[in-house]
Amino acid sequence: MRAPYLSPLCVIALLAGAAEAQLQAPTTPAENPITEEKRILGKILFWEEQLSSSNNVACGTCHRAEAGGGDPRGALNPGFNGIYGGPDDVFGSLGVRYSGPANDFQPEPTFGLNPQVTARTSPSVFTAAYHQELFWDGRASSTFISPDTGAVAIATGGSLESQSLGPILSVVEMGHEGRTWTDVTQKLKHARPLALATDLPRDMAAAVAGGVTYPELFTAAFGDAEIRAERIAFALATYQRTLTPDQTPWDLYEQGQSSALTPEQTNGLNLFLGEAKCSLCHTPPLFSDDDFHNLGNRPYFEDIGRRSVTGFFSDRGKFKTPSLRNAGLRSRYFHNGQNGGPLLGPEFGGGPLGNVLLFYFLGGGDFDENLDSGLDPLGGPNALTQAEMMDLRAFIEEGLTDPRVAAGQFPFDRPTLYSERTDDGIQRLGGGTPGSGGFTPEFFIEVAPAVGNDEFRVGVFDALGGGTAYLRMSLVGAASTPSFSPAARWIYPGLSLGGLGAGAGYGTWQAPLRSSIHMIGRRVDLQWFVSDAGANGPFATSETVRVTLF
């Protein structure tokens, strides 16, 4: 085992941080002090799927402990050229289906009527409180401007507040076209907190016990019941500032517990600080330099990164250095989730992290325009051996993982989301008759049938474009088979479907589910009827769908 080499730059960096070798609690802006009432409100909002216009995406949908604060789901965005299967494809996060200003389903040019996918992978939320600017390009600045007043609400240190509101109005992530903060706040006023979630952690369950409302939660946190965007941001940021992953084996090692790191991890740490020079950009204790770099994994013009914020040509293709804390729990790395491109790294343990280590062993990506000058290959003239690379991996993968994060323990615990449930109150009972072109209308339902849901909606697609669709609904009795009684309701007038021609028609029906305890447990059968001269009869019909209100 070779002696660790410390470059002059590394020595300077380490000496500068020697007085603060351990991760401290993040700085809190004076305008938004941490309180327990604000923290619990923020936690509730972070896991509240009703904060989205589709009722099936929460902030926490894309930021989970089991994925190191990122997104464990795999979703593909066709990237710069808009064609799936190319080298520029991006592994992002599933968002919402595109919806128009009336929150009605509409086809989107890239994704059609399928859920949209973000153009970048989800970064970890657990170290976000330590960065001066957030998002991969840093567009969420330290100065937080209140959406309510347009004035400066936090002069400095408010990047979390700036970032937290972006996804809620995004037409890709959580919103619909033209969604406003008035839409969001009015919805929260009438929503049952966490009505869609189950398996609530103890602190969340206690906070919403007894039918507590959002106005009451905001009163506890802010002194009165007013719900507005600035307060949503303050609560979400407060919660995230309490998520400090500071109990990794490395932290314990720095506190004097020499056995906290295995011999292999200790050697990996020495390599990390020395010859591998990882710490120049992944500087302890955050294991990030809070700066932006171009690693050359894709041509800069596909995503100009930091340049979109600064306008500087010298920033083209640069992205924020993520913290390596809990990186071992992630399945995707880099801003595009490509893990260094089409590489294979079995000699370094395989898997996504092995791929990343091979990427750095080779000296970064193949696209060297504006490539960071400090990106030296680990497999250069003084190449690390395979054993040393495996020690480096052991330190990153295990030595920087907080066991509370890996286990989803407080404060990193969470509820089960509606989108994760197997019993979602929706049964597809089959049936359906085709119409023109042999297309059978498809019944589309994604919104939870929760009592009090003001944005309940169902859709139809693969129908005759330009036709008229009618939704038939009937309360279900004791029988378990679909049954439409003479008293079955039809929506009238019918929906005029968008699209032209066979199989191109689509439409949306929306109605609030009245907030009444007497509605809970009721079952309703639903079926679309589409006027279609090409059907065997006056209508083409969808399958029957049964919803159980909860």
Backbone torsions as a table, in degrees:
resi	resn	phi	psi	omega
1	MET	NA	123.5	-176.9
2	ARG	-77.4	154.3	177.6
3	ALA	-70.2	140.8	-179.5
4	PRO	-65.8	140.0	178.4
5	TYR	-105.1	128.7	177.4
6	LEU	-109.0	115.0	177.7
7	SER	-69.3	156.9	178.3
8	PRO	-55.4	-40.8	179.8
9	LEU	-65.0	-38.5	-180.0
10	CYS	-66.2	-40.5	178.5
11	VAL	-60.3	-44.7	179.7
12	ILE	-61.7	-43.7	-179.4
13	ALA	-63.6	-42.2	-178.2
14	LEU	-69.8	-39.3	178.0
15	LEU	-64.8	-38.3	-179.4
16	ALA	-64.6	-31.4	-179.1
17	GLY	-99.5	7.0	-174.6
18	ALA	-62.7	-31.6	-178.0
19	ALA	-72.5	-14.5	-179.0
20	GLU	-136.1	64.0	-175.4
21	ALA	-71.5	-22.4	-178.5
22	GLN	-105.7	154.3	179.7
23	LEU	-71.6	119.9	178.9
24	GLN	-92.0	165.9	174.6
25	ALA	-59.9	142.0	-178.6
26	PRO	-64.3	152.3	176.8
27	THR	-67.3	136.7	179.7
28	THR	-110.3	127.7	178.9
29	PRO	-64.3	143.3	-177.4
30	ALA	-60.8	-28.2	-177.3
31	GLU	-74.4	-14.1	-177.0
32	ASN	-138.3	67.8	-179.5
33	PRO	-65.0	152.0	-179.8
34	ILE	-78.3	129.6	170.1
35	THR	-131.1	156.9	-179.6
36	GLU	-65.8	-38.0	179.7
37	GLU	-64.1	-37.7	179.6
38	LYS	-73.2	-37.3	179.2
39	ARG	-61.8	-47.6	-176.5
40	ILE	-69.6	-35.0	173.9
41	LEU	-61.8	-43.3	178.9
42	GLY	-62.8	-39.4	178.7
43	LYS	-64.9	-41.8	178.7
44	ILE	-63.0	-46.9	-179.7
45	LEU	-64.5	-36.0	-178.0
46	PHE	-62.6	-32.9	-178.2
47	TRP	-105.9	17.0	-177.3
48	GLU	-93.0	106.0	178.9
49	GLU	-69.0	-23.0	177.6
50	GLN	-69.8	-7.0	175.3
51	LEU	-72.9	-17.3	175.7
52	SER	-91.5	160.6	179.1
53	SER	-77.6	-15.7	179.1
54	SER	-95.3	-11.0	-177.4
55	ASN	64.0	22.1	177.0
56	ASN	-137.8	17.8	175.6
57	VAL	-137.8	124.7	173.0
58	ALA	-112.5	169.1	172.8
59	CYS	-55.4	-42.7	-177.0
60	GLY	-71.3	-11.0	177.3
61	THR	-58.2	-37.8	-176.6
62	CYS	-104.2	3.2	-177.7
63	HIS	-137.7	94.5	-173.3
64	ARG	-124.1	147.2	-177.6
65	ALA	-60.7	-40.5	-176.3
66	GLU	-64.4	-16.1	176.6
67	ALA	-110.7	25.4	177.8
68	GLY	67.6	24.1	-178.2
69	GLY	93.9	1.1	177.6
70	GLY	-106.6	-153.6	-173.9
71	ASP	-111.9	117.7	-179.4
72	PRO	-77.3	-11.6	-177.2
73	ARG	-82.9	149.7	177.3
74	GLY	-103.1	127.4	178.4
75	ALA	-142.9	140.1	-173.4
76	LEU	-110.0	129.4	172.0
77	ASN	-107.5	132.7	-174.5
78	PRO	-68.2	-3.9	172.3
79	GLY	75.8	-159.1	-170.6
80	PHE	-58.0	-42.3	-175.3
81	ASN	-87.1	-5.3	176.7
82	GLY	72.6	13.0	-177.5
83	ILE	-118.5	126.2	179.1
84	TYR	-69.1	146.9	175.5
85	GLY	92.7	6.3	179.5
86	GLY	-96.3	169.1	-179.4
87	PRO	-69.3	-12.3	-179.5
88	ASP	-94.8	4.1	178.3
89	ASP	-57.5	145.4	-178.4
90	VAL	-116.6	138.0	174.6
91	PHE	-95.5	98.5	-177.2
92	GLY	-107.7	-153.5	-179.6
93	SER	-116.8	142.0	175.2
94	LEU	-66.0	130.6	176.1
95	GLY	-111.6	-137.8	-178.7
96	VAL	-103.2	160.9	171.0
97	ARG	-71.4	142.0	-177.9
98	TYR	-61.5	133.7	178.1
99	SER	-133.9	146.3	-178.0
100	GLY	-79.7	-172.5	-177.3
101	PRO	-58.8	-27.2	178.9
102	ALA	-91.6	12.4	-178.2
103	ASN	61.5	35.1	177.5
104	ASP	-103.4	141.9	-178.2
105	PHE	-61.8	133.0	176.1
106	GLN	-140.6	146.4	178.3
107	PRO	-68.2	139.3	178.2
108	GLU	-105.6	142.8	-172.4
109	PRO	-53.6	-38.4	-177.9
110	THR	-89.7	-44.6	-170.8
111	PHE	-103.8	-3.7	-179.0
112	GLY	62.0	-130.1	178.2
113	LEU	-99.6	12.3	176.8
114	ASN	-86.5	161.4	176.3
115	PRO	-58.4	140.3	177.7
116	GLN	-77.1	160.8	-179.3
117	VAL	-126.8	134.1	-179.2
118	THR	-63.4	156.4	-176.6
119	ALA	-85.9	-2.0	175.5
120	ARG	-141.3	157.2	178.2
121	THR	-75.3	156.6	-177.3
122	SER	-79.0	121.8	175.9
123	PRO	-75.2	167.8	178.9
124	SER	-69.7	140.9	178.2
125	VAL	-90.3	-15.4	-169.0
126	PHE	-77.5	-14.0	174.8
127	THR	-118.7	10.7	-177.0
128	ALA	-60.7	-30.1	-176.5
129	ALA	-66.2	-13.6	-175.9
130	TYR	-96.4	-4.0	-176.2
131	HIS	-98.4	140.2	179.4
132	GLN	-73.6	-28.8	177.8
133	GLU	-137.2	144.0	-174.1
134	LEU	-121.9	173.3	-164.0
135	PHE	75.5	161.0	-177.8
136	TRP	-59.1	-29.6	-179.2
137	ASP	-100.7	-1.0	176.7
138	GLY	76.6	22.1	-175.6
139	ARG	-74.1	-17.0	174.2
140	ALA	-86.1	106.4	-168.9
141	SER	-88.0	168.6	180.0
142	SER	-67.2	-26.8	177.9
143	THR	-89.3	120.8	-177.8
144	PHE	-100.1	121.6	177.9
145	ILE	-98.8	124.4	-179.2
146	SER	-66.8	125.4	175.2
147	PRO	-66.0	-20.6	-177.5
148	ASP	-76.7	-38.9	-173.9
149	THR	-115.9	-19.8	-175.0
150	GLY	78.3	3.9	-179.6
151	ALA	-97.8	164.0	177.2
152	VAL	-70.6	119.4	178.8
153	ALA	-96.7	-30.8	175.6
154	ILE	-136.6	120.5	-174.9
155	ALA	-70.7	-43.1	-179.9
156	THR	-150.9	148.7	-179.2
157	GLY	86.9	14.8	-176.2
158	GLY	-106.8	29.2	-178.4
159	SER	-63.4	-34.9	177.8
160	LEU	-64.1	-42.1	177.2
161	GLU	-62.7	-42.3	-179.9
162	SER	-63.1	-40.8	-176.3
163	GLN	-73.9	-37.7	-166.5
164	SER	-63.6	-25.5	-175.5
165	LEU	-88.6	-19.7	-175.3
166	GLY	-56.8	-52.0	-176.5
167	PRO	-63.1	-27.2	-173.0
168	ILE	-66.1	-33.6	178.5
169	LEU	-97.7	-6.8	-178.1
170	SER	-65.3	131.3	-180.0
171	VAL	-71.1	-15.1	178.1
172	VAL	-91.4	-42.0	-169.7
173	GLU	-89.2	-53.9	-173.7
174	MET	-140.1	-7.5	-170.8
175	GLY	-118.0	-171.8	173.5
176	HIS	-127.2	169.2	-178.0
177	GLU	-58.2	127.4	176.4
178	GLY	78.7	10.2	179.5
179	ARG	-63.2	139.5	-178.0
180	THR	-120.2	167.3	176.5
181	TRP	-68.6	-26.2	173.7
182	THR	-63.6	-41.3	176.3
183	ASP	-58.3	-45.2	-176.1
184	VAL	-66.6	-49.6	-174.8
185	THR	-68.8	-35.9	177.5
186	GLN	-65.7	-36.5	178.5
187	LYS	-65.3	-44.0	-179.4
188	LEU	-63.8	-32.1	-179.6
189	LYS	-59.1	-32.3	-174.1
190	HIS	-106.9	-6.9	-176.5
191	ALA	-79.5	143.9	171.2
192	ARG	-78.9	118.9	-178.2
193	PRO	-53.3	126.8	176.6
194	LEU	56.8	32.5	-179.6
195	ALA	-62.5	-24.4	-175.2
196	LEU	-95.6	-12.5	-174.8
197	ALA	-93.6	155.8	174.8
198	THR	-131.5	173.7	178.3
199	ASP	55.0	48.6	-176.7
200	LEU	-67.4	135.9	170.6
201	PRO	-58.9	159.7	-172.1
202	ARG	-57.3	-43.5	-176.7
203	ASP	-67.8	-35.6	179.0
204	MET	-71.0	-42.7	180.0
205	ALA	-61.0	-42.0	179.8
206	ALA	-64.5	-36.9	-176.1
207	ALA	-69.6	-31.3	-176.7
208	VAL	-104.7	5.6	-178.7
209	ALA	-63.1	147.9	175.4
210	GLY	77.8	17.8	177.7
211	GLY	76.1	31.1	178.1
212	VAL	-60.0	140.6	-178.8
213	THR	-101.5	166.3	175.9
214	TYR	-64.4	-41.4	174.9
215	PRO	-55.6	-36.8	178.2
216	GLU	-70.0	-38.2	177.5
217	LEU	-65.3	-39.7	178.0
218	PHE	-69.0	-34.0	176.3
219	THR	-63.6	-42.9	179.1
220	ALA	-63.5	-36.0	-175.8
221	ALA	-84.8	-33.3	-170.8
222	PHE	-125.6	-3.0	175.7
223	GLY	98.3	-17.6	174.3
224	ASP	-150.3	172.1	-168.7
225	ALA	-85.1	-0.2	-175.9
226	GLU	-64.7	127.6	175.9
227	ILE	-105.3	120.1	177.2
228	ARG	-144.8	166.1	-172.4
229	ALA	-58.6	-43.1	-178.2
230	GLU	-59.6	-40.1	-179.4
231	ARG	-70.9	-35.9	174.8
232	ILE	-60.2	-44.2	179.0
233	ALA	-63.4	-43.2	-179.1
234	PHE	-62.4	-41.2	-178.9
235	ALA	-69.7	-46.2	179.6
236	LEU	-60.8	-42.1	179.8
237	ALA	-66.8	-39.4	179.0
238	THR	-60.1	-47.2	178.3
239	TYR	-57.5	-45.8	-176.7
240	GLN	-67.7	-27.3	178.1
241	ARG	-72.4	-12.1	177.6
242	THR	-94.1	-0.1	-178.4
243	LEU	-96.7	76.6	-176.6
244	THR	-103.3	107.7	-176.9
245	PRO	-84.5	68.5	-169.7
246	ASP	-109.4	23.2	179.2
247	GLN	-120.9	38.7	176.6
248	THR	-76.6	163.1	172.7
249	PRO	-54.4	-35.7	177.7
250	TRP	-62.1	-41.9	178.6
251	ASP	-60.9	-44.4	178.9
252	LEU	-65.0	-38.0	177.4
253	TYR	-61.7	-42.5	179.8
254	GLU	-68.3	-24.0	177.9
255	GLN	-85.3	4.0	174.8
256	GLY	106.7	0.8	178.3
257	GLN	-88.3	87.7	-172.3
258	SER	-62.2	-23.7	-178.8
259	SER	-86.8	-0.6	-178.7
260	ALA	-64.7	-31.8	175.1
261	LEU	-104.0	138.2	175.0
262	THR	-70.6	164.6	176.2
263	PRO	-55.4	-38.7	178.9
264	GLU	-65.9	-42.4	179.3
265	GLN	-67.8	-36.2	177.8
266	THR	-64.0	-43.0	176.7
267	ASN	-65.0	-37.6	176.1
268	GLY	-62.0	-39.3	176.1
269	LEU	-61.7	-45.1	179.7
270	ASN	-61.8	-40.5	177.2
271	LEU	-66.7	-40.7	179.9
272	PHE	-58.4	-44.1	-179.0
273	LEU	-80.8	-23.6	-172.7
274	GLY	-109.1	-105.8	-168.1
275	GLU	-61.3	-35.9	-179.3
276	ALA	-72.2	-22.5	176.1
277	LYS	61.1	23.7	179.4
278	CYS	-60.9	-33.8	-172.8
279	SER	-71.8	-9.3	176.7
280	LEU	-63.4	-35.9	177.5
281	CYS	-107.1	-31.7	178.9
282	HIS	-105.2	71.0	-170.0
283	THR	-80.5	126.8	175.4
284	PRO	-64.4	154.8	2.9
285	PRO	-87.1	-12.2	179.0
286	LEU	-74.7	-26.2	-173.7
287	PHE	63.7	38.5	171.2
288	SER	-156.3	145.6	176.0
289	ASP	-92.5	3.0	179.6
290	ASP	57.9	32.6	-178.2
291	ASP	-124.0	-176.3	-174.8
292	PHE	-123.6	137.7	-176.1
293	HIS	-142.6	151.9	174.0
294	ASN	-104.0	116.9	-177.6
295	LEU	-97.8	-3.4	174.8
296	GLY	73.8	21.8	-178.3
297	ASN	-79.5	-17.7	171.9
298	ARG	-148.1	158.3	177.0
299	PRO	-57.6	139.2	-172.9
300	TYR	-63.1	-28.5	-174.4
301	PHE	-70.6	-16.9	176.9
302	GLU	-68.0	-34.1	177.4
303	ASP	-154.8	106.6	-172.6
304	ILE	-76.2	-7.6	171.2
305	GLY	61.9	-127.9	-173.6
306	ARG	-57.3	-29.1	-178.6
307	ARG	-61.1	-29.3	179.6
308	SER	-64.6	-18.6	-180.0
309	VAL	-97.6	-48.3	-174.8
310	THR	-86.4	-27.8	-174.5
311	GLY	81.0	-1.7	-177.1
312	PHE	-82.3	130.3	177.9
313	PHE	-61.5	-30.6	-179.6
314	SER	-69.3	-12.4	179.5
315	ASP	-97.8	7.6	-176.3
316	ARG	-63.3	132.2	177.2
317	GLY	72.9	13.1	180.0
318	LYS	-94.1	142.3	179.3
319	PHE	-136.6	156.8	-176.3
320	LYS	-62.5	141.4	174.0
321	THR	-75.0	115.8	178.8
322	PRO	-76.9	152.7	172.0
323	SER	-68.7	144.6	176.8
324	LEU	-88.6	-0.1	175.5
325	ARG	-62.3	127.1	-179.3
326	ASN	65.9	18.0	177.4
327	ALA	-62.9	-27.7	179.5
328	GLY	-65.3	-14.7	179.4
329	LEU	-91.1	-9.3	-175.1
330	ARG	-85.6	152.5	175.9
331	SER	-110.4	-8.3	179.1
332	ARG	-135.2	141.6	-178.7
333	TYR	-131.2	162.8	-177.3
334	PHE	71.1	165.8	-173.9
335	HIS	-64.8	-26.0	-178.5
336	ASN	-103.8	3.4	177.0
337	GLY	67.7	16.5	-174.5
338	GLN	-88.2	-6.2	177.5
339	ASN	55.7	38.0	175.8
340	GLY	91.9	2.4	178.3
341	GLY	98.5	-167.4	-175.1
342	PRO	-77.7	67.2	179.9
343	LEU	-112.8	165.8	173.0
344	LEU	-134.0	129.5	-176.3
345	GLY	-123.3	51.1	-177.6
346	PRO	-63.9	-27.9	-179.3
347	GLU	-69.4	-12.6	178.7
348	PHE	-114.2	30.6	175.3
349	GLY	97.6	-5.5	178.0
350	GLY	68.9	-175.3	179.2
351	GLY	70.9	-178.8	-178.3
352	PRO	-58.0	-42.4	-178.3
353	LEU	-69.3	-35.7	174.3
354	GLY	-61.5	-36.5	177.0
355	ASN	-64.4	-40.5	179.1
356	VAL	-65.9	-42.0	179.2
357	LEU	-63.5	-38.9	176.1
358	LEU	-64.2	-37.9	177.8
359	PHE	-56.3	-47.4	179.7
360	TYR	-75.8	-28.8	175.9
361	PHE	-61.7	-34.5	-179.8
362	LEU	-87.3	-4.0	176.0
363	GLY	93.3	23.1	178.7
364	GLY	97.8	-166.1	-175.5
365	GLY	-81.2	175.9	-177.2
366	ASP	-85.0	-8.4	-173.7
367	PHE	-102.2	96.4	-164.9
368	ASP	-94.8	5.5	176.7
369	GLU	-70.7	120.0	-177.2
370	ASN	68.4	23.5	177.8
371	LEU	-62.9	139.1	-178.4
372	ASP	-60.2	131.2	-175.1
373	SER	-68.2	-20.4	-178.3
374	GLY	-89.1	7.1	-175.8
375	LEU	-89.0	85.0	178.6
376	ASP	-94.0	140.2	-179.5
377	PRO	-67.6	133.6	174.4
378	LEU	-68.8	-16.9	176.9
379	GLY	-101.4	27.9	-179.6
380	GLY	-78.3	-153.8	-176.3
381	PRO	-54.6	-37.3	178.4
382	ASN	-108.7	57.9	-171.3
383	ALA	-59.6	141.0	171.3
384	LEU	-71.4	143.6	176.7
385	THR	-74.8	167.3	177.7
386	GLN	-60.5	-40.5	179.3
387	ALA	-63.2	-39.8	178.7
388	GLU	-67.0	-39.1	177.2
389	MET	-63.3	-37.3	178.1
390	MET	-69.0	-34.7	175.1
391	ASP	-66.2	-39.9	177.2
392	LEU	-61.2	-42.7	178.0
393	ARG	-63.2	-42.9	-179.2
394	ALA	-59.5	-39.6	179.0
395	PHE	-66.3	-46.7	-177.8
396	ILE	-67.6	-44.6	-171.8
397	GLU	-75.2	-38.2	-174.8
398	GLU	-112.8	-39.0	-176.5
399	GLY	-70.7	-18.2	-178.7
400	LEU	-111.9	15.1	179.1
401	THR	-101.2	122.4	175.4
402	ASP	-77.7	121.0	-176.9
403	PRO	-61.6	-26.3	177.5
404	ARG	-67.5	-35.9	177.1
405	VAL	-67.4	-47.9	-178.5
406	ALA	-58.9	-36.0	-177.6
407	ALA	-92.7	-4.2	-177.9
408	GLY	65.3	37.6	-179.8
409	GLN	-93.0	157.7	179.9
410	PHE	-50.3	136.6	4.6
411	PRO	-89.0	12.4	-176.2
412	PHE	-96.9	14.1	179.6
413	ASP	-77.8	166.4	-176.5
414	ARG	-159.9	164.8	175.0
415	PRO	-84.6	174.7	169.4
416	THR	-87.4	128.5	-177.6
417	LEU	-81.2	155.8	177.4
418	TYR	-58.3	-40.3	-178.0
419	SER	-65.7	-13.3	178.4
420	GLU	-97.2	-9.6	-173.7
421	ARG	-74.6	145.4	172.8
422	THR	-89.0	-30.8	174.8
423	ASP	-98.4	89.3	-174.1
424	ASP	-103.2	8.8	178.6
425	GLY	80.4	11.4	-176.5
426	ILE	-126.6	124.6	175.9
427	GLN	-120.5	134.6	174.2
428	ARG	-101.0	116.8	-171.1
429	LEU	-98.4	1.0	176.2
430	GLY	84.9	-170.2	-178.1
431	GLY	95.2	-163.4	-178.6
432	GLY	104.5	143.4	178.1
433	THR	-128.3	138.9	-176.0
434	PRO	-75.4	162.2	175.5
435	GLY	-124.2	-144.4	-177.4
436	SER	-54.8	136.7	178.6
437	GLY	72.5	6.9	-178.9
438	GLY	79.6	9.6	-178.5
439	PHE	-84.0	128.2	173.1
440	THR	-94.6	123.5	179.8
441	PRO	-53.7	135.3	-179.6
442	GLU	-96.6	131.2	176.2
443	PHE	-87.6	124.0	-177.1
444	PHE	-115.2	123.6	176.9
445	ILE	-144.5	127.5	179.0
446	GLU	-134.0	-13.9	-175.0
447	VAL	-88.6	135.8	-178.5
448	ALA	-60.7	132.7	176.0
449	PRO	-80.3	63.1	-177.0
450	ALA	-97.0	132.1	177.5
451	VAL	-59.5	132.5	-177.6
452	GLY	94.7	-1.9	178.7
453	ASN	-74.3	109.5	-178.8
454	ASP	-76.8	-10.0	-175.3
455	GLU	-122.8	37.8	175.9
456	PHE	-68.1	135.4	-178.7
457	ARG	-153.7	148.3	172.6
458	VAL	-132.0	156.3	-177.0
459	GLY	-130.6	166.2	173.2
460	VAL	-132.9	139.7	174.5
461	PHE	-148.4	178.2	-172.8
462	ASP	60.8	28.1	179.4
463	ALA	-105.2	-175.9	179.4
464	LEU	-77.6	113.9	178.6
465	GLY	-60.8	136.1	-177.8
466	GLY	85.2	-6.7	178.4
467	GLY	-80.0	-176.9	179.3
468	THR	-117.4	131.9	-178.2
469	ALA	-113.3	140.8	178.4
470	TYR	-123.4	136.0	177.0
471	LEU	-102.0	123.5	179.1
472	ARG	-105.2	135.6	-177.8
473	MET	-138.8	145.3	-178.4
474	SER	-149.2	138.1	173.9
475	LEU	-66.8	140.4	-177.4
476	VAL	-93.8	132.6	176.3
477	GLY	-91.7	-144.8	-177.5
478	ALA	-72.1	-26.9	-178.2
479	ALA	-67.0	147.4	-179.1
480	SER	-97.6	-11.1	179.8
481	THR	-87.2	153.4	179.6
482	PRO	-57.9	133.4	-178.7
483	SER	-147.5	119.0	176.8
484	PHE	-105.1	108.0	-176.2
485	SER	-74.8	166.0	175.9
486	PRO	-57.2	-21.2	-179.0
487	ALA	-89.6	6.1	-179.6
488	ALA	-56.9	140.5	-178.6
489	ARG	-91.6	144.7	172.1
490	TRP	-117.3	140.7	172.7
491	ILE	-75.3	134.6	-175.9
492	TYR	-145.8	131.3	1.8
493	PRO	-71.8	164.0	-178.9
494	GLY	-68.7	168.1	178.0
495	LEU	-84.5	131.0	170.9
496	SER	-82.8	116.8	-173.1
497	LEU	-78.7	141.6	173.0
498	GLY	-77.1	171.7	-179.7
499	GLY	85.4	165.4	-179.3
500	LEU	-131.1	130.1	173.1
501	GLY	94.7	174.3	-176.8
502	ALA	-63.5	130.7	176.9
503	GLY	76.2	0.1	-177.0
504	ALA	-103.8	-1.0	-175.5
505	GLY	-82.0	146.0	179.0
506	TYR	-151.6	154.9	177.8
507	GLY	-167.5	168.1	-176.1
508	THR	-136.8	135.5	172.0
509	TRP	-114.7	132.8	-177.3
510	GLN	-128.9	143.6	174.8
511	ALA	-163.4	144.8	175.4
512	PRO	-73.1	144.2	172.5
513	LEU	-91.8	110.5	-172.6
514	ARG	-53.3	133.6	-178.9
515	SER	-79.5	98.7	179.7
516	SER	-150.2	134.1	179.2
517	ILE	-63.0	-24.0	-178.9
518	HIS	-74.3	-14.7	179.2
519	MET	-82.8	-24.7	-175.2
520	ILE	-63.6	129.7	179.3
521	GLY	93.7	-11.9	179.1
522	ARG	-69.7	146.0	178.2
523	ARG	-113.7	138.3	-177.3
524	VAL	-132.7	131.4	173.1
525	ASP	-93.5	137.5	-177.5
526	LEU	-130.4	142.8	177.2
527	GLN	-154.7	139.4	177.5
528	TRP	-90.1	137.9	171.7
529	PHE	-120.7	124.3	-176.1
530	VAL	-118.7	120.8	177.9
531	SER	-62.8	126.4	-172.4
532	ASP	-159.0	112.5	-179.5
533	ALA	-65.5	-19.1	179.6
534	GLY	-85.3	0.1	-179.9
535	ALA	-87.6	163.9	175.7
536	ASN	-83.0	75.1	-172.1
537	GLY	128.3	-176.4	-176.0
538	PRO	-73.2	-17.9	-173.8
539	PHE	-130.6	145.1	158.8
540	ALA	-94.7	141.0	-174.5
541	THR	-125.1	151.5	175.4
542	SER	-87.1	175.3	169.2
543	GLU	-64.0	165.1	174.7
544	THR	-92.3	136.3	179.3
545	VAL	-121.1	132.0	178.5
546	ARG	-108.0	127.9	177.3
547	VAL	-115.6	139.4	175.0
548	THR	-110.3	117.8	-176.6
549	LEU	-72.7	140.6	178.0
550	PHE	-137.4	NA	NA
